[in-house]
Amino acid sequence: MQYSKRLGNDSFEVAGMKRFVERDRQSLSVVDRIVGGYFLLANVMGDSTYYSMTKTAAKERRVIWQAFFGGNLTPMREYISNREFSAKMADGTLKVDIDDPLFGV
């Protein structure tokens, strides 16, 4: 799946996640492990130093990176897809068909 390349709107961490998911490689290289370890450590350290509002996000990303080390990219894919959907909703670029029966109109 191709994700948007709006790196200006993405953090370095999210941009890295997009690259890992797009590659969809099963085995991790040394560089992959270093990058993943950095973000895992950053989120563990940030979990204790961030403001309470961002602690939940740090915990969520920590779980994502732990799954990454286990070879599971599903949480990372879901996180990126949710961010993409939220960005489209915020930009107003996501069009909703009001006559769609799922919306009950």
Secondary structure, 3 states (H helix, E strand, C coil): CCCCCCCCCCCHHHHHHHHHHHHCCCCCCHHHHHHHHHHHHHHHHHHHHCCHHHHHHHHHHHHHHHHHHCCCCHHHHHHHHHHHHHHHHHHCCCCCCCCCHHHCC
